[in-house]
Amino acid sequence: MIKKILVTGSSGQIGSELVMALRTIYGGENVIASDKCDNASKKIKSSGPFEKLDVLNYNEIDQIIDKHQVDAIVHLAAILSAVGEKNPMLAWNVNINGLINVLELAREKKLLRVLIPSSIAAFGPTTPVENTPQKTILKPTTMYGVTKVAGELLADYYVSKYGIDVRGLRYPGIISNETMPGGGTTDYAVAIYYEAVKSGKYECFLSENTNLPMMYMPDCLKATLDLFHADYTKLKNHSDFNVAAFSVTPKLMAESIKKYMPEFEITYKPDFRQAIADSWPNSIDDSCARAEWGWQPAFDLDSMTQDMLKVISEKHKQGLI
Ligand SMILES: NC(=O)c1ccc[n+]([C@@H]2O[C@H](COP(=O)([O-])OP(=O)(O)OC[C@H]3O[C@@H](n4cnc5c(N)ncnc54)[C@H](O)[C@@H]3O)[C@@H](O)[C@H]2O)c1
């Protein structure tokens, strides 16, 4: 039975919320948050252990596993798509060498489980764009995507070669209101809500009809926890589960915001991230996740918009943003 979980990259957009969700289930002391920077929120630091940990340092991970008697890892430390295109070697180094350190330690220490997110960035321009299947052409054109495909293959190799329980899911763009995203191509879908509340207008770095799969953070946490807790014997796939909630363009997102803030205005000024977005699918077939571990999202675009605007308006009133 899993008792102690190490989360790498836990100060990021997903980690900062996933650590709290895991602590609710496993107890604060049993979920070790970690990040290369000593930048965890007060909430994370006051509710359980936090370790400064660079995933490129094998010995440091080794020591922290021993110190806390860790038996499972949720490996979130990564360089995302837009940052990765600006610094491809950094993306390769962190996403591949950090990952292999985690997998090798999982093998050596006989850890019970490892969860590693992949991304819709594993797909590329030659992948079918609509209802993209799980098993399909994986020829990404970004370094981030290259590392995600290699990561999925490596993770599946550790399952078949060493019998390690490694699981992974391809997140779409994740939209949240606690921690700002860390430099991805779908970051506009968070910034648009903050700017709607703060200034009533937003200049989008993608063009109006760029359709991308997205998911609200509560569904991202649910998908991650549901896969983490899924019955291993029922999994036919391991490291490459497609998961979907809804697909949206900047124009549709702006229309959704206008339902609640009619005066909201959007303009478009595509930058280098447009080419990245154009290489990704429009919509995702997640039937394997639904069949093998019962995946089902709760939020659609409008229910997410209502919640995002409510939470961010409250933060704005309190002077927090
Ligand atoms: N957020 C999304 O929309 C999204 C979409 C698809 C996939 N993912 C994947 O989910 C995972 C988590 O993403 P996120 O959005 O929380 O990312 P993020 O950029 O917000 O956070 C990543 C964290 O990793 C840390 N980090 C970077 N290099 C490190 C190193 N060498 N050692 C230790 N920590 C290091 C950073 O300090 C940061 O806190 C990643 O694997 C990412 O590829 C995220």
Ligand as a Chemical Component Dictionary entry (heavy atoms), coordinates in Angstrom:
data_LIG
# 
_chem_comp.id                   LIG 
_chem_comp.type                 NON-POLYMER 
_chem_comp.pdbx_formal_charge   0 
_chem_comp.three_letter_code    LIG 
# 
loop_
_chem_comp_atom.comp_id 
_chem_comp_atom.atom_id 
_chem_comp_atom.alt_atom_id 
_chem_comp_atom.type_symbol 
_chem_comp_atom.charge 
_chem_comp_atom.model_Cartn_x 
_chem_comp_atom.model_Cartn_y 
_chem_comp_atom.model_Cartn_z 
_chem_comp_atom.pdbx_ordinal 
LIG N1  N1  N 0  -0.176 22.964 -17.369 1  
LIG C1  C1  C 0  -0.517 22.443 -18.535 2  
LIG O1  O1  O 0  -1.342 23.020 -19.261 3  
LIG C2  C2  C 0  0.062  21.131 -18.956 4  
LIG C3  C3  C 0  -0.408 20.548 -20.148 5  
LIG C4  C4  C 0  0.136  19.349 -20.576 6  
LIG C5  C5  C 0  1.084  18.709 -19.792 7  
LIG N2  N2  N 1  1.524  19.277 -18.639 8  
LIG C6  C6  C 0  2.557  18.570 -17.878 9  
LIG O2  O2  O 0  2.221  18.513 -16.507 10 
LIG C7  C7  C 0  3.413  18.575 -15.712 11 
LIG C8  C8  C 0  3.320  19.725 -14.728 12 
LIG O3  O3  O 0  3.115  20.916 -15.453 13 
LIG P1  P1  P 0  2.837  22.341 -14.793 14 
LIG O4  O4  O 0  1.867  23.012 -15.664 15 
LIG O5  O5  O -1 2.579  22.239 -13.363 16 
LIG O6  O6  O 0  4.265  23.021 -15.076 17 
LIG P2  P2  P 0  4.904  24.346 -14.418 18 
LIG O7  O7  O 0  5.862  24.892 -15.401 19 
LIG O8  O8  O 0  3.840  25.216 -13.882 20 
LIG O9  O9  O 0  5.685  23.709 -13.190 21 
LIG C9  C9  C 0  6.819  22.900 -13.372 22 
LIG C10 C10 C 0  7.670  23.016 -12.119 23 
LIG O10 O10 O 0  8.865  22.245 -12.335 24 
LIG C11 C11 C 0  9.911  22.926 -11.716 25 
LIG N3  N3  N 0  11.192 22.517 -12.300 26 
LIG C12 C12 C 0  11.740 22.875 -13.481 27 
LIG N4  N4  N 0  12.950 22.308 -13.618 28 
LIG C13 C13 C 0  13.158 21.564 -12.510 29 
LIG C14 C14 C 0  14.209 20.740 -12.061 30 
LIG N5  N5  N 0  15.336 20.592 -12.778 31 
LIG N6  N6  N 0  14.073 20.100 -10.872 32 
LIG C15 C15 C 0  12.966 20.261 -10.126 33 
LIG N7  N7  N 0  11.937 21.053 -10.485 34 
LIG C16 C16 C 0  12.037 21.690 -11.669 35 
LIG C17 C17 C 0  9.635  24.414 -11.928 36 
LIG O11 O11 O 0  10.301 25.209 -10.952 37 
LIG C18 C18 C 0  8.104  24.448 -11.794 38 
LIG O12 O12 O 0  7.707  24.787 -10.476 39 
LIG C19 C19 C 0  4.570  18.692 -16.710 40 
LIG O13 O13 O 0  5.076  17.411 -16.991 41 
LIG C20 C20 C 0  3.909  19.250 -17.941 42 
LIG O14 O14 O 0  4.609  18.916 -19.108 43 
LIG C21 C21 C 0  1.033  20.480 -18.211 44 
# 
loop_
_chem_comp_bond.comp_id 
_chem_comp_bond.atom_id_1 
_chem_comp_bond.atom_id_2 
_chem_comp_bond.value_order 
_chem_comp_bond.pdbx_ordinal 
LIG N1  C1  SING 1  
LIG C1  O1  DOUB 2  
LIG C1  C2  SING 3  
LIG C2  C3  SING 4  
LIG C2  C21 DOUB 5  
LIG C3  C4  DOUB 6  
LIG C4  C5  SING 7  
LIG C5  N2  DOUB 8  
LIG N2  C6  SING 9  
LIG N2  C21 SING 10 
LIG C6  O2  SING 11 
LIG C6  C20 SING 12 
LIG O2  C7  SING 13 
LIG C7  C8  SING 14 
LIG C7  C19 SING 15 
LIG C8  O3  SING 16 
LIG O3  P1  SING 17 
LIG P1  O4  DOUB 18 
LIG P1  O5  SING 19 
LIG P1  O6  SING 20 
LIG O6  P2  SING 21 
LIG P2  O7  DOUB 22 
LIG P2  O8  SING 23 
LIG P2  O9  SING 24 
LIG O9  C9  SING 25 
LIG C9  C10 SING 26 
LIG C10 O10 SING 27 
LIG C10 C18 SING 28 
LIG O10 C11 SING 29 
LIG C11 N3  SING 30 
LIG C11 C17 SING 31 
LIG N3  C12 SING 32 
LIG N3  C16 SING 33 
LIG C12 N4  DOUB 34 
LIG N4  C13 SING 35 
LIG C13 C14 SING 36 
LIG C13 C16 DOUB 37 
LIG C14 N5  SING 38 
LIG C14 N6  DOUB 39 
LIG N6  C15 SING 40 
LIG C15 N7  DOUB 41 
LIG N7  C16 SING 42 
LIG C17 O11 SING 43 
LIG C17 C18 SING 44 
LIG C18 O12 SING 45 
LIG C19 O13 SING 46 
LIG C19 C20 SING 47 
LIG C20 O14 SING 48 
# 
